């Protein structure tokens, strides 16, 4: 069941997503060689609570932390730990927050110091593909149009698209219908309508599309251990067009010229 949101609900979802956006901006201040992913997690939890919100992932289906932090070959759902970030790493930080009963959800992949040029290009392409997907989230299109556009954009540039994990509807629940794959055929899937709120989140690999799940039950990594990038926005289909409720503005303000 796809729940279409009212104007009021869209604004509440925007507020939750802006908490997430500001939290990612805080992360941008701290991501650097020498910090542990667990320290980033504790900073994020404290910040989210300071904004009158609560972490959306903490305790979700038993998940133990505030952030999903996935380094290098880890695609998604990496559990924060005592791993120390190193020069040349890439780290995707997936953040959720609940404010006034509504969820925000967004992800940004950061370069840690100087990163290999081919890895930086993967990050750029993945981020660009997110906006390509958003452009296709137009009323009257179908969910398959979003995935097809992302897949085409990335595969033409030599990258592969993870199949097992998808975007999703967002509302009072973190994961609602519909699923939003990052691959597919034009003209298939649910009709995109005003009032839909969805998270679009390309997960793109430098090597093979194949993934494996680690024994912790959460962490997903590339089978060939090549790097993977992940960017995510929550958007509303609002007033006849896609309206991005989350934002990378706060990250980009911190990173300045180093923004990807």
C-alpha positions as CSV (number, residue, x, y, z in Angstrom):
1,X,0.0,0.0,0.0
2,X,1.5,3.3,-1.1
3,X,0.5,6.2,1.2
4,X,0.2,9.6,-0.5
5,X,1.1,12.4,1.9
6,X,-0.7,15.7,2.5
7,X,0.9,19.1,2.3
8,X,1.2,19.1,6.1
9,X,2.9,15.7,6.1
10,X,5.3,16.7,3.4
11,X,6.4,19.7,5.5
12,X,6.8,17.5,8.6
13,X,8.9,15.1,6.5
14,X,11.0,18.0,5.3
15,X,11.7,19.0,8.9
16,X,12.9,15.5,9.7
17,X,15.0,15.3,6.6
18,X,16.7,18.7,7.3
19,X,17.7,17.3,10.8
20,X,19.4,14.5,8.8
21,X,21.0,17.0,6.4
22,X,22.4,19.1,9.2
23,X,23.7,15.9,10.9
24,X,25.6,14.9,7.7
25,X,27.0,18.5,7.7
26,X,28.3,17.8,11.3
27,X,29.8,14.6,10.0
28,X,31.6,16.5,7.3
29,X,33.5,18.5,10.0
30,X,34.7,15.2,11.6
31,X,35.5,12.8,8.8
32,X,39.3,12.7,8.6
33,X,42.1,10.2,9.0
34,X,42.4,9.1,12.7
35,X,38.7,9.1,13.8
36,X,36.8,6.0,14.6
37,X,33.5,5.2,13.0
38,X,32.1,4.7,16.5
39,X,33.1,8.3,17.5
40,X,31.3,9.6,14.4
41,X,28.2,7.6,15.5
42,X,28.2,9.1,19.0
43,X,28.6,12.7,17.7
44,X,25.6,12.1,15.3
45,X,23.4,10.7,18.1
46,X,24.1,13.7,20.3
47,X,23.5,16.1,17.5
48,X,20.2,14.5,16.4
49,X,18.9,14.6,20.0
50,X,19.9,18.3,20.3
51,X,17.6,19.0,17.3
52,X,14.5,17.7,19.1
53,X,14.6,14.4,17.1
54,X,15.6,10.8,17.8
55,X,17.8,8.6,15.7
56,X,15.7,6.7,13.2
57,X,18.0,3.7,12.8
58,X,18.8,3.0,16.5
59,X,16.9,-0.1,17.5
60,X,15.3,-0.4,14.0
61,X,14.9,-4.2,13.5
62,X,17.5,-4.6,16.2
63,X,20.1,-2.3,14.6
64,X,22.6,-1.3,17.4
65,X,23.6,2.3,16.3
66,X,22.5,5.7,15.1
67,X,24.4,5.6,11.8
68,X,25.2,3.0,9.1
69,X,28.8,3.7,8.3
70,X,30.2,1.7,5.4
71,X,33.9,2.0,4.4
72,X,35.5,1.2,1.0
73,X,34.1,-2.2,-0.2
74,X,31.2,-2.1,2.3
75,X,28.1,-1.1,0.4
76,X,25.6,-0.4,3.2
77,X,24.6,-1.1,6.8
78,X,28.1,-1.1,8.2
79,X,28.0,-1.1,12.0
80,X,30.1,1.7,13.6
81,X,33.2,0.2,15.4
82,X,36.7,1.0,16.5
83,X,37.8,1.1,12.9
84,X,40.0,4.1,12.4
85,X,39.5,6.0,9.1
86,X,42.7,6.2,7.0
87,X,43.9,8.5,4.2
88,X,42.4,7.2,0.9
89,X,39.3,5.6,2.4
90,X,35.8,6.4,1.3
91,X,33.0,6.2,3.9
92,X,29.3,6.3,3.2
93,X,27.3,7.7,6.2
94,X,23.6,6.8,6.1
95,X,21.6,8.7,8.6
96,X,18.0,8.6,9.8
97,X,16.1,10.8,12.2
98,X,12.5,10.9,13.5
99,X,10.9,14.2,14.3
100,X,7.3,14.7,15.3
101,X,6.6,11.1,14.2
102,X,8.1,11.4,10.7
103,X,11.3,10.0,9.2
104,X,14.2,11.6,7.5
105,X,16.7,9.4,5.6
106,X,19.8,10.5,3.6
107,X,23.3,9.3,2.8
108,X,26.5,10.9,1.7
109,X,29.8,9.2,0.7
110,X,32.8,11.1,1.9
111,X,36.4,10.9,0.7
112,X,38.9,10.7,3.5
113,X,41.9,12.8,2.6
114,X,43.3,12.2,-0.8
115,X,41.5,9.4,-2.6
116,X,42.6,7.5,-5.8
117,X,41.3,9.3,-8.9
118,X,39.3,6.2,-10.1
119,X,37.5,6.0,-6.8
120,X,36.8,9.7,-6.7
121,X,35.2,9.3,-10.2
122,X,33.0,6.5,-8.8
123,X,31.8,8.9,-6.1
124,X,31.1,11.7,-8.6
125,X,29.2,9.4,-11.0
126,X,27.1,7.8,-8.2
127,X,26.2,11.3,-6.8
128,X,25.3,12.5,-10.4
129,X,23.2,9.4,-10.9
130,X,21.1,10.2,-7.9
131,X,20.1,13.5,-9.5
132,X,19.4,11.8,-12.8
133,X,17.0,9.4,-11.0
134,X,15.3,12.4,-9.2
135,X,14.8,14.1,-12.6
136,X,12.8,11.0,-13.7
137,X,10.6,11.0,-10.6
138,X,7.9,13.0,-12.4
139,X,4.1,12.5,-12.0
140,X,2.9,10.2,-14.7
141,X,6.2,8.3,-15.0
142,X,6.7,5.0,-13.3
143,X,9.1,3.8,-10.6
144,X,11.0,1.8,-13.3
145,X,11.8,5.0,-15.1
146,X,13.9,6.1,-12.0
147,X,15.8,2.8,-11.8
148,X,16.3,2.6,-15.6
149,X,17.8,6.1,-15.7
150,X,20.3,5.4,-12.8
151,X,21.3,2.1,-14.3
152,X,21.9,3.5,-17.8
153,X,23.9,6.5,-16.4
154,X,26.2,4.3,-14.3
155,X,26.6,1.3,-16.6
156,X,27.5,3.6,-19.6
157,X,30.4,4.8,-17.5
158,X,31.6,1.3,-16.6
159,X,30.1,0.9,-13.2
160,X,27.7,-1.8,-11.8
161,X,24.5,-1.4,-9.9
162,X,23.6,-3.4,-6.8
163,X,20.4,-5.3,-7.3
164,X,19.5,-6.7,-3.8
165,X,19.0,-3.3,-2.1
166,X,16.7,-0.6,-3.1
167,X,15.3,2.8,-2.2
168,X,11.8,2.9,-0.6
169,X,8.9,5.0,0.5
170,X,9.3,7.2,3.6
171,X,6.7,8.4,6.0
172,X,5.8,7.6,9.6
173,X,7.7,4.4,8.9
174,X,11.3,4.4,7.7
175,X,10.6,1.9,5.0
176,X,7.2,2.1,3.2
177,X,6.0,1.0,-0.2
178,X,7.0,1.3,-3.0
179,X,10.5,-0.2,-3.4
180,X,12.6,2.0,-5.6
181,X,15.3,-0.1,-7.4
182,X,18.3,1.5,-9.0
183,X,17.9,-0.6,-12.1
184,X,15.0,-1.6,-14.3
185,X,12.9,-1.0,-17.4
186,X,11.1,2.2,-18.5
187,X,7.4,2.2,-18.0
188,X,7.1,-0.5,-15.4
189,X,6.3,-0.4,-11.7
190,X,3.9,1.8,-9.7
191,X,2.7,5.1,-11.2
192,X,4.4,8.2,-9.7
193,X,1.8,10.5,-8.2
194,X,1.7,13.8,-6.3
195,X,2.0,13.1,-2.6
196,X,4.4,10.2,-3.0
197,X,7.5,10.4,-0.7
198,X,10.4,8.2,-1.6
199,X,14.1,7.7,-0.9
200,X,16.2,7.3,-4.0
201,X,19.6,5.8,-3.2
202,X,22.0,4.6,-5.9
203,X,24.5,2.0,-4.6
204,X,27.1,1.7,-7.3
205,X,30.2,-0.5,-7.5
206,X,33.6,0.0,-9.1
207,X,33.7,-3.7,-10.0
208,X,31.1,-6.4,-10.1
209,X,27.5,-5.9,-9.0
210,X,27.7,-9.0,-6.8
211,X,27.5,-8.5,-3.0
212,X,27.8,-10.7,0.1
213,X,26.4,-10.2,3.6
214,X,28.8,-10.5,6.5
215,X,28.2,-12.7,9.6
216,X,27.0,-9.7,11.7
217,X,23.8,-9.9,9.8
218,X,23.9,-6.3,8.7
219,X,27.1,-5.3,6.8
220,X,26.8,-5.8,3.0
221,X,30.0,-5.6,0.9
222,X,31.1,-6.2,-2.7
223,X,32.1,-9.7,-3.4
224,X,35.2,-8.7,-5.3
225,X,36.1,-6.2,-2.4
226,X,36.3,-3.3,-4.8
227,X,34.9,0.1,-3.6
228,X,31.2,1.0,-3.5
229,X,29.5,4.4,-3.3
230,X,26.1,5.4,-2.0
231,X,24.2,8.6,-2.1
232,X,20.6,9.1,-1.0
233,X,17.9,11.8,-0.9
234,X,14.3,11.6,0.3
235,X,12.0,13.4,-2.1
236,X,8.4,14.3,-2.4
237,X,6.4,14.4,-5.6
238,X,4.9,17.8,-4.8
239,X,3.1,20.4,-6.9
240,X,3.8,18.3,-10.1
241,X,7.5,17.8,-9.7
242,X,10.2,16.2,-7.5
243,X,10.9,18.2,-4.4
244,X,14.1,17.2,-2.5
245,X,13.3,17.1,1.2
246,X,16.8,16.3,2.4
247,X,19.9,18.4,1.4
248,X,23.6,18.1,0.8
249,X,24.0,21.9,1.4
250,X,25.4,21.6,4.9
251,X,27.9,19.0,3.8
252,X,29.0,21.1,0.8
253,X,29.3,24.2,3.0
254,X,31.8,22.4,5.2
255,X,33.7,20.7,2.4
256,X,33.8,23.7,0.1
257,X,36.0,23.1,-2.9
258,X,36.6,19.5,-1.7
259,X,32.9,18.7,-2.3
260,X,32.5,15.8,-4.7
